Amino acid sequence: MSSRLSTLLLLLIALTLAQPVFALGVGVIVSQRGGLDHSVVEALKTATANTDAEILHSVHFQDLEGHTPRDGIDLLLAIGAPAVEAVVAQGTLPVIATLVSRHQIESTLRRHPGARVSAIVLDQPELRHLGLAAALLPDAHRAGIVFGPETVSLESRFAAAADRMRLGLDVEFIAHAGELVPALDRLLRSSDVLLALPDSLTSSPSAARALLLSSYRARRPVLAYSRAYVDAGALAAVYSAPGDIVRDLVDWLSELADDHDALSAPPEIRSPRHYSLAVNRQVARALGLTLPSDEQILRQIERGGAR
């Protein structure tokens, strides 16, 4: 056999081995016809263009009824709570949910036991929230949190994270909007910083306004969960930007494309791996705080917020 023919045969074998063992077909169900859902879908199509996962179809959740998934779809990606509910009510295929909170997905799984729904939730890990506090406020000894009905289940997780970081934790539990301001008053007397969590009772526009005004009067910084909250007057936040959401999804889809059997695994709820940081340095100056650079803050958070 000539050396040229041998080279060609080796090249053909290499190309054959390079072919994906399993190409993952993904159908997307969106909750909004535009806005953030559309941005995530378009970014996801671009990000998966050279991977073994392929976005084959996208449909609005209201158009899902009576809709049969196209041939070749192995997995459904549900964006937002309405899409998740629609898919669970109909579906037989495994689902990954995104743009949902831990409370929303856990409530869905309680209502639909046995549903094949996994999720990447918007809630940042507790150590990440507290790591932000440690990075910005190294002299802070106590953090305060108001838990509402949708976040009360997180109290033990925050307590464990605070204990690990040797940070005191003051908590208040409220069941009605009228209990918010008295709870804030008590926390502001005992805590060095307040952590705002996404709960419909504590994060409505009126509740956020009350929290920011109360904390500003008491000269206590607020750490939040979105860029919008920081723009409104919180000191800082760790949160999932659209690009972070897409990167997390691509990582998971790539895992599934590499391992077909993983599609049959039990449902899994993942915290976001990729995240962004927003800091309001104007608020920092108003509170007399000198903060590290964003890069230094991120490095300390990645170290687990070591104090």
C-alpha positions in Angstrom: 0.0 0.0 0.0 1.4 3.4 -1.0 2.2 5.9 1.7 -0.3 8.3 0.1 -3.1 5.7 0.3 -2.2 4.9 3.9 -2.4 8.6 4.7 -5.9 8.9 3.1 -7.2 5.8 5.0 -5.9 7.2 8.3 -7.6 10.5 7.5 -10.9 8.8 6.8 -10.7 6.8 10.0 -10.0 10.0 12.0 -12.9 11.8 10.4 -15.2 8.9 11.2 -14.1 8.8 14.8 -14.6 12.6 15.1 -18.3 12.3 14.2 -20.6 12.8 17.2 -21.8 9.6 18.8 -25.1 11.2 19.7 -26.5 14.4 18.2 -28.9 16.0 20.7 -32.1 17.4 19.2 -33.6 20.2 21.3 -37.0 21.7 21.1 -37.6 25.1 22.9 -40.8 26.3 24.5 -40.9 30.0 25.4 -43.1 31.9 27.8 -42.8 35.3 25.9 -42.9 35.9 22.2 -40.1 38.4 22.5 -38.0 40.0 25.1 -35.5 38.0 27.2 -36.9 34.6 26.0 -36.2 35.5 22.4 -32.7 36.8 23.2 -31.9 33.6 25.0 -33.1 31.4 22.2 -31.2 33.3 19.5 -28.0 33.4 21.6 -28.4 29.6 22.3 -28.8 28.9 18.5 -25.5 30.7 17.9 -23.7 29.1 20.9 -24.7 25.6 19.9 -23.9 26.0 16.2 -20.7 24.0 16.4 -21.7 21.6 19.1 -23.5 18.2 19.1 -26.7 19.9 20.4 -29.0 21.4 17.8 -32.0 23.7 18.4 -34.5 22.1 16.0 -37.7 23.9 16.9 -39.1 26.8 19.0 -42.7 27.4 19.9 -44.7 29.6 22.3 -46.3 27.8 25.2 -49.8 28.9 24.2 -49.2 27.1 20.8 -48.1 23.9 22.4 -51.5 22.3 23.0 -52.1 19.5 20.5 -48.6 20.1 19.2 -46.5 16.9 18.5 -42.8 17.4 19.0 -40.9 17.0 15.7 -38.9 13.9 14.8 -35.4 14.1 16.1 -36.2 16.1 19.3 -34.7 14.3 22.3 -35.1 17.1 24.9 -37.3 20.1 25.6 -36.0 23.3 26.9 -38.7 25.3 28.8 -37.9 29.0 29.2 -39.9 30.6 32.1 -42.6 29.3 34.5 -45.5 29.3 32.0 -43.6 27.3 29.5 -42.6 24.8 32.2 -46.2 24.3 33.3 -47.3 23.8 29.7 -44.6 21.3 29.0 -45.2 19.3 32.1 -49.0 19.1 31.5 -48.4 17.7 28.0 -45.0 16.1 27.8 -43.3 12.8 27.7 -39.8 14.0 26.8 -37.3 15.1 29.4 -37.2 18.8 30.1 -34.6 21.3 31.3 -36.2 24.5 32.7 -34.5 27.9 32.9 -35.5 31.4 33.8 -37.3 30.0 36.8 -36.7 30.2 40.6 -36.0 27.3 42.8 -39.4 27.9 44.5 -41.1 27.7 41.1 -39.5 24.5 40.0 -39.9 22.8 43.3 -43.6 23.7 43.4 -44.0 22.3 39.9 -42.4 19.0 40.9 -44.6 18.8 44.0 -47.7 19.2 41.8 -46.4 16.8 39.1 -44.6 14.0 40.9 -42.7 11.9 38.5 -42.3 14.7 36.0 -39.0 14.5 34.1 -38.1 18.1 34.7 -34.6 19.3 35.5 -33.7 23.0 35.9 -31.0 25.6 36.1 -32.5 28.1 38.5 -32.0 31.8 38.8 -31.2 31.7 42.5 -27.5 32.2 43.2 -25.9 29.8 45.7 -26.0 31.0 49.3 -22.3 31.0 49.6 -22.1 33.3 46.6 -24.4 35.8 48.2 -22.6 35.8 51.5 -19.2 35.8 49.7 -20.2 39.0 48.1 -21.0 40.5 51.5 -17.6 39.4 52.8 -15.8 40.8 49.8 -17.4 44.2 50.0 -17.8 44.5 53.8 -14.9 42.7 55.5 -15.8 44.3 58.8 -19.4 43.2 58.7 -20.3 40.7 61.5 -24.0 40.1 60.9 -26.2 39.8 57.8 -30.0 40.2 57.8 -32.6 38.6 55.6 -36.4 38.8 55.4 -37.8 35.5 54.2 -41.2 35.4 52.6 -43.4 32.4 51.7 -41.3 31.7 48.5 -37.9 31.8 50.2 -38.6 30.5 53.7 -37.3 27.0 52.6 -33.9 28.6 52.0 -33.4 29.7 55.6 -31.5 26.5 56.6 -29.3 26.8 53.6 -28.3 30.4 54.4 -27.8 29.4 58.0 -25.4 26.7 57.0 -23.5 29.0 54.6 -23.3 31.8 57.2 -21.9 29.3 59.8 -19.3 28.1 57.3 -18.2 31.7 56.8 -18.3 32.6 60.5 -20.9 35.3 59.7 -23.8 36.0 62.1 -27.3 35.7 60.5 -30.4 37.6 61.6 -33.6 36.5 60.0 -37.3 37.6 59.9 -40.2 35.6 58.5 -43.2 37.4 57.1 -46.5 36.1 55.7 -48.1 39.5 54.7 -46.9 42.6 53.1 -47.8 44.7 56.2 -45.2 42.8 58.2 -42.3 43.9 56.0 -41.4 47.4 57.5 -41.5 46.2 61.1 -39.3 43.2 60.2 -36.9 45.6 58.4 -36.7 47.9 61.4 -35.7 45.0 63.7 -33.1 43.7 61.2 -31.6 47.2 60.7 -31.0 47.5 64.4 -29.0 44.2 64.6 -27.4 43.7 61.1 -24.5 45.3 59.3 -25.9 44.5 55.8 -29.2 43.3 54.4 -29.6 40.6 51.7 -32.6 41.0 49.4 -34.0 37.7 47.9 -36.4 37.2 45.0 -39.8 36.6 46.8 -43.0 38.1 45.5 -43.8 39.3 49.0 -40.5 41.0 49.6 -39.3 42.0 46.1 -42.4 43.7 44.6 -41.7 47.3 43.5 -43.3 48.7 46.7 -41.4 46.2 48.9 -38.1 46.9 47.2 -38.7 50.7 47.6 -39.5 50.2 51.4 -36.3 48.1 51.8 -34.0 50.5 50.1 -35.5 53.6 51.8 -35.3 52.0 55.3 -31.8 50.8 54.8 -30.6 54.1 53.4 -31.9 56.0 56.4 -30.2 53.5 58.7 -27.0 53.7 56.5 -27.0 49.9 55.9 -26.1 48.5 52.5 -28.4 46.2 50.6 -27.1 43.3 48.5 -29.5 42.1 45.9 -30.1 39.6 43.1 -30.4 41.7 39.9 -28.8 44.6 38.0 -32.1 46.5 38.1 -32.1 46.3 41.9 -28.6 47.7 42.0 -29.5 50.5 39.6 -32.4 51.3 42.0 -30.1 51.8 44.9 -28.7 48.4 46.2 -25.0 48.4 46.8 -24.3 45.3 44.7 -25.7 42.0 43.3 -24.6 38.7 41.9 -27.1 37.5 39.2 -27.5 35.6 36.0 -27.2 37.7 32.9 -28.6 36.3 29.6 -25.0 35.4 28.5 -24.5 33.5 31.8 -27.8 31.6 31.3 -26.8 30.6 27.8 -23.4 29.4 28.9 -24.9 27.2 31.6 -27.4 25.7 29.2 -24.7 25.0 26.6 -22.6 23.2 29.2 -25.5 21.0 30.2 -26.6 20.3 26.6 -23.0 19.3 25.8 -23.0 16.9 28.7 -26.2 15.3 27.4 -24.9 15.1 23.9 -21.9 13.3 25.1 -23.9 10.9 27.3 -27.2 9.6 25.9 -28.0 7.7 29.1 -28.0 11.0 31.1 -31.4 11.8 29.5 -32.9 9.1 31.6 -31.3 10.3 34.9 -33.5 11.5 37.7 -34.4 15.2 37.6 -31.7 17.6 38.8 -31.9 21.2 40.0 -28.7 23.1 39.4 -27.6 26.5 40.7 -26.1 28.8 38.1 -22.4 28.2 37.5 -21.8 31.3 35.5 -22.8 34.7 36.9 -22.3 38.4 36.7 -21.6 41.2 39.2 -23.1 44.6 39.4 -21.8 47.3 41.8 -23.3 50.7 42.5 -20.3 52.8 43.4 -22.3 55.9 43.8 -24.2 54.2 46.6 -20.8 53.1 48.1 -19.6 56.7 48.2 -22.9 57.8 49.8 -22.3 55.2 52.5 -18.7 56.1 52.9 -17.5 52.8 51.7 -14.3 52.1 49.7 -14.7 49.0 47.6 -12.3 46.7 45.8 -12.3 46.5 42.0 -14.8 44.2 40.4 -12.0 41.8 39.5 -10.9 41.6 43.2 -14.5 41.1 44.3 -15.0 38.3 41.9 -11.8 36.6 42.9 -12.8 36.7 46.6 -16.2 35.3 45.8 -14.6 32.4 43.9 -12.5 31.7 46.9 -15.7 31.2 48.8 -15.7 34.6 50.3 -12.8 33.8 52.7 -12.7 36.4 55.4 
